[in-house]
Amino acid sequence: MTKPRYGLEVFKFAVYVSVPIFLTVTFAANPVNLESIIRRHAYVVYPPEGPKPPTAAEMRKIVEANKKKKLRD
């Protein structure tokens, strides 16, 4: 039987742990870099704000006006 060698496993683990740390330090340490990455990869893009819906009192006025308009027709 041969002795198990763990060199490859240690190397793979070191790469697995060090690559994300290296990339985080490289890209997230600079605020300008981080801002450009966030803007480039925006997952949620909200539409521009539209007009506000009418209040309850305004809705009542609209409903009353529509009722009067229908009664005239």
Buried (B, 14 or more C-beta within 10 A) or exposed (E): EEEEEEEEEEEEEEEEEEEEEEEEEEEEEEEEEEEEEEEEEEEEEEEEEEEEEEEEEEEEEEEEEEEEEEEEE
